[in-house]
Amino acid sequence: MEIGITEQSGTQVVALEGEVDLQTSPQLREALLKCITDGKPITVEMSAVSYIDSSGVASLVEAFQAARNKNLNFSLAAINEAPLRVLKLARLDGVFVIHENLADALSGN
């Protein structure tokens, strides 16, 4: 998995690429929690994520809760079908704010 972090329109965009699994989820967790300490809204862009397992989902949930505790917006954008299916099975599609694409996330739609 590769993680790219940029700032766009005052939002930290965390772009993920590859598989988010037991081996890579600690790296994701660390990156997301570091972004939260910066105090800006966060959008996780997942268009290049081919797979996510429960450890990856747990990293997203932990970051979501940490952001919420600091009153920061935390959203997901452009999720591919396989990772979205995992989020739906865990009923997290109703918990996370999910945008169809990054442009919608950055514009607040």
Secondary structure by P-SEA (a helix, b strand, c coil): cbbbbbbcccccccccccccccccaaaaaaaaaaaaaaccbbbbbccccccccaaaaaaaaaaaaaaaaaccccccccccaaaaaaaaaacccccccccccaaaaaacc
